[in-house]
Amino acid sequence: MIIYLDTSALVKLYCREEGTDEVKAAVERAKTVSTSLLTFVETKSAFVRKHRDGGISSTVYQEISKQFQMDWREFVVIGVTDEIVLSAGALVESDQLRAADAIHLASAKKTQQVSGVETVFYVADRALERAAKAEGLAAALIGV
């Protein structure tokens, strides 16, 4: 099984949130974990925000940042290419998505297209889940 994690799902691997156990179990079962290149900066931003807002200590921040950097090498990363951006632009219009969500959906679709294997798109956003299903992807809504 291939899973695609948007940023909200991927952050749950490192920060205890509603849906963390579900995402960790999916990653353990998955043959491949895919995400967008955009996820790297979005995840780092989420960690910084959690630290700044007092949700995680400096020690935890350092630990999860280090673990994320190591894990990143294991993910299949879909680049933010012209093709992905153009596809995302169409998804913004057709599914009324925010820009980053459209990039994630375009990247998940690309993952499935290239692999030829059903890709399950893990998200924590109802609108993005609906859009993924409308675009023919299996989607798992977690933590909502």
C-alpha positions in Angstrom: 0.0 0.0 0.0 1.2 3.5 -0.8 0.1 6.4 1.4 0.4 10.1 0.8 0.6 12.3 3.9 -0.3 15.9 3.7 1.5 18.1 6.2 -1.3 17.9 8.8 -1.0 14.1 8.8 2.8 14.0 8.7 3.1 16.3 11.7 1.1 13.7 13.7 4.1 11.4 13.4 6.1 13.7 15.6 3.6 15.6 17.7 1.0 13.8 19.8 -2.4 15.0 18.4 -5.7 13.4 17.7 -5.1 10.9 14.9 -1.4 10.3 15.8 -2.0 6.5 16.4 -3.9 6.1 13.1 -1.1 7.8 11.1 1.6 5.8 12.8 -0.2 2.6 12.1 -0.7 3.5 8.5 3.0 4.3 8.1 3.9 1.0 9.6 1.6 -0.9 7.2 2.6 1.1 4.1 5.0 -0.1 1.5 5.7 3.5 0.6 5.1 6.9 2.2 4.9 9.8 -0.2 4.5 13.5 0.3 5.2 16.8 -1.4 8.4 18.8 -1.3 6.2 21.6 0.1 5.7 19.4 3.2 9.3 19.9 4.4 8.9 23.6 5.0 5.3 23.3 6.2 6.3 20.7 8.8 9.3 22.7 10.0 7.0 25.7 10.3 4.5 23.7 12.3 7.3 22.6 14.7 8.5 26.1 15.2 5.0 27.4 15.8 4.3 24.6 18.4 7.6 25.5 20.1 7.0 29.3 20.0 3.5 28.8 21.4 4.7 26.6 24.3 3.2 23.4 23.0 6.6 21.7 22.9 9.7 22.3 24.9 13.1 23.2 23.4 14.3 19.7 24.0 11.3 18.1 22.2 11.6 20.6 19.4 15.2 19.6 18.8 14.4 15.8 19.0 11.5 15.9 16.6 13.3 18.2 14.2 16.3 15.8 14.1 14.0 12.7 13.7 12.1 14.5 10.9 15.3 15.3 9.1 16.4 11.6 9.2 13.0 10.3 8.2 12.7 12.7 5.3 15.2 10.7 3.4 12.9 7.7 3.5 9.8 9.4 2.0 9.1 9.5 -1.7 9.0 13.2 -2.3 7.0 14.7 -5.2 8.7 17.8 -6.4 6.8 21.1 -6.9 7.2 21.0 -10.7 5.5 22.9 -13.4 3.2 19.9 -13.9 2.2 19.9 -10.2 1.6 23.6 -10.1 -0.5 23.6 -13.2 -2.5 20.7 -11.9 -2.9 22.4 -8.5 -4.1 25.5 -10.3 -6.9 23.5 -12.0 -7.8 21.9 -8.6 -8.0 25.3 -6.9 -10.7 26.2 -9.5 -12.6 22.9 -9.7 -12.5 22.0 -6.0 -12.1 25.5 -4.5 -9.0 24.5 -2.5 -6.4 26.6 -0.8 -3.1 26.7 -2.8 -1.1 24.4 -0.5 -3.9 21.9 -0.3 -4.2 21.9 -4.1 -0.5 21.2 -4.3 -0.8 18.2 -1.9 -3.8 16.8 -3.9 -2.0 17.2 -7.2 1.1 15.5 -5.6 -1.1 12.6 -4.3 -2.6 12.2 -7.7 0.8 12.1 -9.3 2.0 9.5 -6.7 -0.9 7.2 -7.8 -0.4 7.9 -11.5 3.3 7.2 -11.4 3.1 4.1 -9.2 0.0 2.6 -10.8 -1.0 1.5 -7.3 -3.9 2.9 -5.3 -2.6 5.7 -3.1 -4.5 6.5 0.2 -4.4 10.2 0.9 -4.2 11.0 4.6 -5.6 14.4 5.5 -7.0 16.2 8.5 -9.3 18.5 6.5 -12.8 17.6 5.5 -12.8 19.8 2.3 -9.5 18.3 1.1 -10.8 14.8 1.9 -13.9 15.5 -0.2 -11.8 16.9 -3.1 -9.5 13.9 -3.0 -12.5 11.5 -3.3 -13.9 13.7 -6.1 -10.6 13.3 -7.9 -10.7 9.5 -7.6 -8.3 9.0 -4.7 -9.0 7.0 -1.6 -8.8 9.3 1.3 -8.5 8.9 5.1 -9.7 11.7 7.3 -7.8 11.6 10.5 -7.9 13.7 13.7 -11.1 15.5 12.9 
